[in-house]
């Protein structure tokens, strides 16, 4: 497991999060706090080497996308499921 400094920006909302995380087995792990509940959780960005590439300064960056499944309730209380893409710009660098 490698310790990294990271910066992640959610593309549509421009929410930015910075901190210390970990890379293990091609997955970037960061701690986060839910904006709705205030609870903390660990967020995992899997297969990070498919999305982030090494730069000349030794850092990694790239665009990460995954599909989230949302349950939506209409005015007649019917629940439908919709998949939407979530886009992030990720930068991280290994710490010595």
Secondary structure, 3 states (H helix, E strand, C coil): CEEEEEEEEECCCCCEEEEEEEEECCEEEEEEECCCCCCEEEEEECCHHHCEEECCCCCEEEEEEEEEEEEEECCCCCEEEEEEEEEEEEEEEECC
